[in-house]
Amino acid sequence: MEPPKIPTPDEAAAEILRRREAATSLHAFMGQAWPWIEAGREFVDGWHLDALAVHLEAVIRGDIKNLLINIPFRLSKSSLVSVMFPAWAWIDNPSLQFLYASYAQNIAVRDSRRCRALIQSRWYQARWGNRFVIVGDQDTKIRFENSKNGYRIASSVDGQNTGEGGDILVYDDPNNVKDQSEVMLESTIEWHKNVMSSRLNDFRTGRRIVIQQRVHERDLSGYLLESAPGDWVHLCLPMENEIDRHCITVKLPSTKGAAWEDPRRNEGELLCPARVGPAELAKIKRDLGSEYAIAGQLQQKPAPSEGGIIKKAWFKIWKEAEPPGCLFTLMSVDTAMTANKKSAYNVATTWGVFNDKEGNPNVILLAMWRERCEYPELRERMQQLAKDYLDDGPHPRKAKKPKKPDLILIEAKTSGLSLIQDLRRAGVYAMPINPDKRGDKISRIRLVTPIIEAGRIWLPGKAPRYETWRDWCQPFMSEALAFPNAATRDTVDTMSQALDHLQTFGYSWHPDDPAPIEVLRDPEVVGEQRFY
């Protein structure tokens, strides 16, 4: 047996520098530790790993209290965040207590075992084994503890081991990309609010990290960004660079007083071409198939930029200050149960039918009211809108020529039924409608997408150039393009309800279809319409 090789003075000095670098830089630690957890797999470095590392280091220092990371799959995020990170943090802070959670217990346990194996490896023990030891009677797959009172616990969204707390809570993929049901999305949010929110050991110094791919507007990332956007540092790294979503976070030591920002400057520039180049990305997109999966899991947004089921390009922009003279106006209403922050909106959209120069029927969105409110306010506001669909403010609009809709459609469910009755008592006729007879929400949208795709649906343009829609159309378009992955679907419901009625009763039709034998509209109902 050959005696161990004695390093030269230069080799010994180089090793000391490597140890010091690994102890002070998480990124350097990852490069050196990689063979001990990923034997046989090449370490493919990239600036994105350094970006993750310097933000995680800021969490350890306490410079960042809440860190939200959105990054594509298969880019070593779990190896860094769930395996390397606690092992590195314990070099100088072995008393830190980590509570990890994933959507599934087996995923959490896998990374816990890998982290423990790294700490017990010959490489780690030779360098920092004198700083702490793993306690024998607290060494299991889901929990291991060290002699300095630090521990790492593995948990899951379904609640195992959440009676424990931690100095740092880490959510690694809290949402399952294969289950985007409303029940599962809401249960994850409730788990965060009701279980994990109370698990910090010290609310003054405790820190939280959420890292995941986007799967839906109502995934945990979407909830955090909507409910407490100022509380979270958001590191968003799409696979292909989008200049209009350029990520800028906070000042870090590595940025020398400037805020960290995505170093990419060209549209479409890849996140890690050494790992996922153009050919690999094309294959990944083919395998994902769905535009929503590509947008969410690769681009970190829950819907494609140009829309999914409903495309942005299908809507036309009305490039004049005033709308066309309309033959018929219809208000479509969708009501909500309550007014809390996660409830649906009460929405009323008003649509006008007009003929283009060739005499073909087109439809334009004339007004929209969208608000979370309790029933008494809903009732009062709908009475105002029934008299003037532009009267959407808290105080009645005084107009010489009120814009009264010719027909009001209200979904005949829960608060909608009460609203129909109250409006009729006030002398306003509202037509009850049961959209479920036309299928579920997605089926109803598919019934009307042909007429939208045909370019017969218009949105009012914004002055002075009219190249884009008006500001009040933005919530409508955001929901439409994200459908069915939008956080809410109420506005889209009113559109499908309105367009289906207009097609069914002959007010509008697809250009490939013959015109109805008898047009069921009153040609005398023509009047000046105005946008607000």
TAPEZI-V180773 format. One line per field, one symbol per residue. ss: DSSP state (H for helix, E for strand, L for the rest). psi: psi as a letter, one per 40 degrees, with the letter a starting at -180 (. if undefined). A space follows every 10 residues. Layout:
BEGIN
ss = ???
psi = ???
END
This chain:
BEGIN
ss = LLLLLLLLHH HHHHHHHHHH HHHHLHHHHH HHHHHHHLLL LLLLLLHHHH HHHHHHHHHH HLLLLEEEEE ELLLLLHHHH HHHHHHHHHH HHLLLLEEEE EELLHHHHHH HHHHHHHHHL LHHHHHHHLL LLLEEEEEEL LLEEEELLLL EEEEEELLLL LLLLLELEEE EELLLLLLLL LHHHHHHHHH HHHHLHHHLE LLLLLLEEEE EELLLLLLLH HHHHHHHLHH HLEEEEELLE LLHHHLLEEE ELHHHLLLEE ELLLLLLLLE LLLLLLLHHH HHHHHHHHLL HHHHHHHHLL LLLLLLELLL EHHHLEEELL LLLLLELEEE EEEELLLLLL LLLLLEEEEE EEEEELLLLL EEEEEEEEEE ELLLHHHHHH HHHHHHHLLL LLLLLLLLLL LLLLLLEEEE ELLLHHHHHH HHHHHLLLLL EEELHHHHLL HHHHHHHHHH HHHLLLEEEE ELLLLLLLEL HHHHHHHHHH HHLLLLLLLH HHHHHHHHHH HHHHLLLLLL LLLLLLLLLL LLLLLLELLL LL
psi = hhiihhiidd dddddddddd dddehddddd ddeddeefhe hihhiidddd dddddddddd eedhdhhhhh iiifffdddd deddddddde degeehhhhi iididddddd ddddddddde iddddddeee diihhdefgi dehiiieeei ihhhaideeh eeeiaidhhh hhgdhheegf iddddddddd ddddcddeeh dhedeiiihh hiiheideid dddddddfde ehhhhhgidh hhdefhhhbi hideefeiii iheiehhehi dgdddgaddd ddddddddch ddddddddef ieiideicdh idedhihhfi diiihidhhh hhhhiidafi deiiihhhhh ihhihadeeh hihihdihhh ihiidddddd dddddddhee geidhhhhid gighidihhh hgibdddddd dddddeehhh hiigedeeaa dddddddedd dddefehiih ihiedfeiii deeddddddd deheeidied dddddddddd ddddeediii deiiiidhhf iheeghihii i.
END
